[in-house]
Structures are given as C-alpha cells and as structure tokens.
Amino acid sequence: MSVADVQRSVTAELDRIAPVIDSLGEAFARSGFELALVGGPVRDAMLGRPHNDLDFTTSARPEETEKILRTWGEGLWDMGRDFGTIGTRKGPWQVEVTTYRSEAYASDSRKPSVAYGTSLADDLVRRDFTVNAMAVRLPGREVVDLYGGVVDLATRVLRTPGTPEASFSDDPLRMMRAARFAAQLGFTVAPEVVAAMKDMASRISIISAERVRDELVKLICAPYPRRGLSLLVETGLAELVLPELTALRMERDEHNRHKDVYEHTLTVLEQSIDQEARLGGGPDFVSRFAALMHDIGKPRTRKFHDDGTVSFHHHDVVGAKMTRKRMKALRFSNDEIEAVSSLVELHLRFHGYGDGEWTDSAVRRYVRDAGDQLQRLHVLTRADCTTRNRRKADRLARTYDALEARIERISEEEELAALRPALDGNQIMSLLDISPGREVGAAYKFLMDLRLDEGLLSEDEAAKRLLDWWSERG
C-alpha cells in the first residue's frame, strides 16, 4: 500500500461521511470551537475500511459540547462525561466527541488521571500509536499527521508518537493494544516498541482484569490472532495475563518424542477459524478460545515412559479446571466459562469412536454431554488434527464425517436435540406417589439412562419400566 493509495482512500471516505462531518464541524465552528475527526476512524478511512462509528476531539468542554450536540444530534448520552466524552446519533452514524485531553497512570493506580488539553497537538501526542494519532480538522478537512502515521500505515508498522516507554507508562494497556492491532491489522510492531513491551510488561498488573479481558477478546477475534498471541508470549505479557499459553512452550526432548504443543495450539486455533462458517460465520470467541485452551492441561500431566513414549493422561479434565480458573480471574461471564471449559473437557471424546464402534447409546451420550456446544465441538475436534500424515488426516476426517452423519440420522429419528425422558418430574411424582426430593432425581436419572441406552420410549412403556424399577428398589 503506497502513500498515494492511503490519500485516495481517505478522500473517498471523507466524501462518504461528508453529511455528518461537515455539518458537525460547522456547528462547532459557529460556537467558536475547534473540532477534528480523530483516531480509529481516520486510520480506517485511510485503509479503506468504512464504518459509521465516528470519534471527534474538540477544544470545547463537555458542557459546551453537550449544548451543541443537543441541537445537532438525535438523542444524547453522557456516560463518558468524566473522561470528557459526550455522544449522540445522526442518521446512521454514532458520534462521540471528546474534549482535548491527556491521561496517565500513577505507578500503583488502576485508574487514569484525566486532564483537559489545550490543543489538537497536545491531544494527538498522548495517543497510543502513530496510525491512531492522525486527525482531520473540520470543517476544512485538513489532514493533521504530526508523527508520520501515513507512512507507518502505508508500510504497515506500529510505532508510538513519542517514546514507547512514555506511552506505556501513561497507559500500560497499550502494550496489549499493540498485540491486538497487530492481530487486527496484520501490522508489524516496531523493534523499539517490542523492546519497551518486554521491559515494562510487569506494569500490566495495575490494569483491571476486565480491561485486560476485553483486549484479549478483541485480539482473539481478530483476523490474525497468531500475530498478537505470539507477541504477547515473546514480550512476557502472556506470562502475566494468560500464563497457560506460555506454559505450552514445553521444552522439546532430544528424541523429539512429542509435538510442539504451543505451535500445535496456534495451528488448531487457525484451523478452527477456517471452519467458522459452520457456526454461522464471523468471529466466534468461544470456539476460538476453546481451541487456544484445549491443551493447557498437558504441561501438568506430561509423563515420560521407559519405552520412550510420552503421555498426557487426563489433560482434558485438568485443562477444563485450569480454563475455569483462568476465565474467572479474567471476569468472563458464567455462560462463557461453562461453554469454553466444557469444550476443553470434551475435546478428546471423539477419539474413543475408533472406526465407528460406538453404539447408538454412546452417540446419544456424546450429544447429551455436548449440549448446545455440539456444533462448536465438531469444529474443535476437526481443527485438533494437525498431523502432516495425509493418510491419517484423511482417515480421521472420514471417521468424523461418519459420526456427524450418525448424529444427524439419530437426531431425525429421535429428536435428539430435545434429549429428555418420556416422563417429567411431575409425572414421576404422580406415578410413584412421592414428594419432591432425591427420589425424584434418582427416578429421572433412571429414565434418562433408558432414553440414552434405548432411544425413544412411549409414555406407557416408560411408566411400566419406571414402576418395575421402583418395585425392585423397594
């Protein structure tokens, strides 16, 4: 991408968003204030990536911005007022306007101190990277690039406007943003930036778990997550925010008796991304994170045997527990934790299928245990094959094709998606004349086991079998 290409892209995008930027610029100018389109929208305009979320910076204070937007926009929100930000909507565009500002973290603080700036130049120098430190003054559309952002954009390099040490001291989360932008944009991170990330990695500890989590999600859902994850590991940041990933870089023994688990994991992640169309298309965080975490139990379970082999027995169960612990520390939702850890725990189950020896009962249990994660389990299991042996890979693919076909067939015959006994709890209590309690749970489990072992039963047959079971218990 040349500088001329960048300039053409930004001109085209500014023409597209002219209805909003020109009128807003004129509104601020009439009130005697400066306004500029800034940051990500300018960067994406130069990359030819149009979107309708627009960020502006201004010399106006929040209360003055609010007065202008109340007349100009359609609705108003001020959740970011403490940071100088007022938002509104204009047709299809979401608009946020922020007063010129600077912010910095004290050495032991989790929250930045915010001070209003006095000029656009002051505002731009405090931004994270040169490609995000460009602006377009409005309404005249003058491009302001004080730190070589256009050239860095054309050459696909991430640099900081000032020294990286100063930038990361102001906001340590920018170190993770460097990895995230590398993953999102496919950019190379400048050597001096990487060096500062290594030296200052420990500063990430002052950032809240929620902010770290949000950056990690954006990185993993980016087009090139391997780039970002590799940078986190290289700089030591992963050791602090996702140490399980770093631990996968187990030393290779001199006899090369097991594959490189770290590289295998990144390949599984990429192969799971290739199959996301099965999940409806678009980045699927749960699927991707399960791929990243599926083997994290291996370092703790690795065992060398006298015959020269290496085993990782129960690494699926151990890995699921480790996944739950890490995701809780990163403040993920309970639903996300349960989904990812379930996939990690189930990722080896298919290998018991062999050449199709499972009974229909075993297939039903596979579907029951996967629950609403079945499609993601299909993706993870297929992605987990990274062998270079083409014949072995083809055989595994054919075997899994056969399992999916069996699941589809049994699903059509038995409504497998609604896998439940023929009798519900109320019917069980009525039939056995018992009250709610453990006995109802035991009866329900008996009927569920029947359902899994024998398939669909009529209510009459289920009732007969339940009464027989109950009498034998008595």
N, C-alpha and C positions, 0 to 999 in steps of 0.2 A: 504494500500500500504506500503510495507516494504522498508527499505533502500536498500536491495538486489534487489528488483524489480526496484527501481529507477536506480541503477547502470547498470542493464541489459538493461533497456530502452535506457539509454544514449549511451551505447556501440553500440547497434543496429543502432541508429540514426546517430552516427558519422560515422559508416561504410557506411550508405546510402549516406551521403553527402561528403564522402571522396574525390571524384573527384574535388570538389571545395575547401574544407578547407585545404587539404594537399598541393595543388599546390599554393594556395594563401599564406599559411604560409611559404612555401619555398621561394616564391618571396620576401616577406618582410625580411626573414632571410638573403637572399643573399645581400640585401641592408643594412644590419646591424640594422634592427629594430625589435622590439617585436610586436607580433600580437596574439590576443586571440578572439575566439568566445565568445560572452558575452550576458547576459541579457535574454530576452524572448526566443530566440532560444535554449539556454541551458536549461532553465526551461521546455520548451515544449518537448525537446528531452527526458528529464527525466520523463515526464508524458506520453511519447509515443504518442505525438501529432506532427507528422511531418509536416513541411511546407517548402516553398522554399524562404522565406524572411529571410536573414541572416545578423545579426549585428555583427560587429567586433570592437575592440578597439585596438589602437596601440600607440607606442611611437613616431611614425613619425608625423611630422607636415603636415597640409593639402596639401601644395605644394609638399611634398615628396610623400605623399600617391597618389596624382594625377599622378605623373610620373610613379609609379609602376602600377596603375590600367589602365593607358592609354595603356600600353603594354600587360597587363594580361587580361583585360576585353574586353567586346564587347559594346562599347559606354560608355559615361561618363556623369554624371550630378553632379552639384556642388551647388544646391540651398541651401544646408545646410552648405556652406563653413564658414559662420560667426560663426557657432557653431562647426566648426572643422570636418564636415562630407562631405565625397566625396562618390559618388555612382557609381555603374556600374552593368552590367549584365554578366552572364557567363552561357550560355545554358539556362536551366530552372530556374536558381537561380537569385534572385535580391539581390545585395550585397551593404551594406553601411559600410564604415569604418570611425571611428571617433577617433580623437586624444584623448589620456587620458585627462580628464578634470574635473573641478568642476564648479558648478554654484550655485548662491544664489540670493534671492530676498531681496532688501532693504525693510524696513518696509512699505514704501509707493509706491513701484515700481510695475509696471505691467510686466516688462521685467527683465529676469535674467541677472546678470553679469556673464560672462563666462571667466574662466582662465584655461589654459592648465596645466595638471598634469604631474608628472614625473615618475609615476609607476602604475602598474596594481592595486596594493593595494589601492593607493590613489583614483583611478577611481572607484573601487568597493564600497568603503565606502560611496560615495556620492549617491549611487543608492537607489531607493525607498524602496524595501523590500528584505529580505534575499533571497527569492526564485528567485529574479531577480539580485542578487549580486553574482552570480557564473559565472565562466569563464572556458574555455578550452584553455590552451596555445597551440599555433601551431608553427611548425608542429608536435610537440611531443605528442599532445593530453593529456597533463597533466591537470586534473581537479583541479581547484582552488576554494575552498569553505572556506572562512575565517570566515564566520558568521553563520554557521550551517544551510545553506539553504537546504541541502539534507534532514536533519532531519525534518525541517519545511515542506518541500514538502511532505515527507512521512506521516507526521501527519496532513497535510492539515491546516496549521496555517500561518497567515500573521503576520510577525514581521518586524521591521526595523533593518538595520545593526548597526546603532548607536542608540541613544535615539530617540524616535518618535518626541519629541519636536524639536530636531535639524533637523531631516529630513523634518518635515513640515514647519519649519522656512525657510529652503533652498528653498522649493517649496511647497506652500500651496495647489497646485492642487493635491498633493499626497494624501491628505485626501479623495478627491473624487475617486482617483485611488484605494484606499483601498476598497471602496464600490464597485467599478467596478470589481476589481479582485475577491472579494467575490461572485459577481454575475456571473462572467465568469467561475471561477474555483470551486465554491461551497465550498470555504475555510472559516474557522472561523478566525475572526480578534482578535488578542491577546488583553487581557484586557487593558494593558498599552497603546496600540495603540488607542483603543476606548476612553480611558480617555483623551489622548492628543487631539484627534479629537474634543471632547466636549470643552476642554479648549481653543482650538485655532481656532474654527470654523469661527470666525469673520475675520480671515486672508484670507479667500477665496475671500473677497471683492476686493482684489488687482488683482485678476486673470481676464483676459478679458472674456467677455461674450462668445466669440467664443470657447475658450478653455474649458470653463465650459460646453457649449452645446455639444461639441464633446465627452467629458467624459460621459455626460448624455445619449447620443445616444448609445454609446458602452455598458453602463450599461443596458439600457432598451432592447437592442437587444441580451443580454447575455442569457445563458441557465437558470439562476436562478435570474431573476431581483428582486423578492421579497426580497431576502437576501440583495442586495445592497440598495434598496429603504428603507427598514426597518432600515438599518444602518444610512442612511442619516437623517432619521427622528429622530432616537434615539440620534444622536450626535448634533442635531441642525443645521446641514448643509443644510437640506431641507428648513428650515425656511429662508435661505439666497438665495438659488438657485431655489427652487421650493416651495414657501410658500403655494401654493394652496393644495399641498399634505398634509402638516402638518395640515392645517385647517380642513381637513376631519376627524380628530380625535375629533369630537364634543363630548361633554360630553353626556353620556347616562342618560336619565332622570330616576327617581327612579321607574317609572311604566313600563320602558322598552318598550316605545311606538314606537320606530323606530329602525331599524337595525343599526349596527355599520358601518357607511359609509366608513370608512377607510379600515376595513377588507374586506368589500364587494368589494371595488375598487380593492384591490390586488387580490382577487379571480377572478374578471372579467378579469383582466389582464392575469392571468394564464389560464383561460378558453379560452380566445381569442388566446393565443399561441397554445393551443391544436388544434385549428381549422385552423392553418396557411396553412395546405395542400390545403385548398380551394383557397388560394391566390397564389399557385404555390410552396409552401414550402419555408423554410428558414426564418430567422427573417425579419419581416415586421414592420419597425419603425412606420409608420403612423398608422397602425392598433393597435399596442401596445400602442402608446402614446394616441390615442383616447380613448382606454379602461381606461388608467390611468386618463385622464382628464374628462371623461364623466359626472361625478357627482360633479365637483368642484363648481358648482353653488349652491349646496344645503346649505352650511353654510349661504350664504347671503339671501336665500329665505325661510329658515325654519320658520314655524309658528305653534304654539300650539293652538289648538282649545278647546272650552269649553267642547266639548263632549269627550275629551281625545285623539283625533286623532292629528296627525302631518302631515303637508303638506309642499311641496316644489314647489309650483306653479311657472312655467316658469323657473325652474332651468336649463333647456336645453338651452334656449335663453341666460340667464345670463352667463351660463358656456361657451357658444361659444364665447361671448365677452371677458371673462376672459382668455380663451385659446389664442385668437388672441393677446391679450396684453402681455401675458407671453412669447409666442413664438417670438414675435417681439423683446422683451427685450433680448432674448437669440440668436437673429440674425439668426433665421431659414429663409429659402427661402420662398418667397411668395406662391409658389406652395404647400409647406409642411404646411404652416399656413392655407391656404384655405382648404386643404384636411382634416386636423385634426379638425378644427373648424366646418366645415360642418358636419362631423360625430357626433360631440358632439351635435350640434343643432338638428340633425335628430334622435338621438338615442331613443327617446320616440315615434316617429311617428307610429311605428308598433302597439302600444297598442290601437290605435283607430280602429284597424282592427276587434277587437272583435272576434266573431265566424265566420267571413268571410262576414260581411255585406257590405264591401266596394263595390262600383260599379266598373266596368272596368275603368271608368274615374278616380276614386280615385287611382287605381293601377297604371295607366299611370302617374299620378302626382307624386306618390311615386318614380317611376323610373326616371322621369324627374328631380325631386329635388335631388335625389342621384347622378345622372350623372355618371361620371366614378368612383365614390366611392361606387357603388351599392354592389359589392362583399364584400368590407370591412364593409359596413353597415349590410349585412347579418351576418357577423362574430360577430360584436359588439352586435347586437340585441340578437343573440343566447347566447353570453357569458354573457349578462347582467342578465340572470336568475340564481340567486344563492339561490333560495328558497330550504329549506330542505323538503318541502312538495312534495313528489314524484309524487302524482297525479297532482298537479298544474304544476310542471315542465314538465311532460309528455304532459299535455294539451297544454301548451304554445309551446312546440316543434312541436306538431302535427299541431297547427294553423299556425306556421311559415312555416312548410313544405307545407301547403296548399297555403300560399301566394306565396312562391317561385314557386310552380307549376303553379299558375295563371300567374305570371310574365313570366315564360317560355312559356306558351301557347300563351299569347298575343304577346310576342316577335316574336314567329314563324309566327303568323298570320299577324302582322303589322310592322315588322322591328322596334321594339321598341328602339333598340339601336341607330337608326338614327331618333330620335324623333324630327321632324320638320314639318312645314306646307307644304301643297301641292304646294304653290307658294312662290317663294323667293322675295327678296326686289325689284329686277329689274322688275319682272313680276307684282308686285303690282303697282309700279310707272307707268308702261306702261298701265296697265288696267285702273287705276284711273286718268291717265294723271296728275300726281303730281311730284314734285321735292323732293329730299332727305330732311327729316325733321321729326318733331314729328308725322305728319300724317301717314307717312310710318310705324313708330314704332307702332302706335295705330292699324293700319290695320294688321300688322304682329302679334300683340298680339291677335287680334280677331281670326285670322286663327289658331294660336296656341291653343287657348282655344277650338276652334272647334275640332282640332286634338285630344286634350286630352279628350274632352267630348264624341266624336262620333267615334273616331278611324280614319282609313284611308279614305280619300275622293279623288275622281278623280280631276284632274286639272279643268275640266269643271264645276264640282259641286262646287269646292272651289271658282272658279271665279264667278259663279252665286250668291253664298251666300255672297261673298265679295261686289258685286255690290248692292245687296239688303241692306246690312248693311250700305254701303256708302250713298245710297239714303235716308235712314231713318235718317242718321246724318244730311243730308243737309237741 
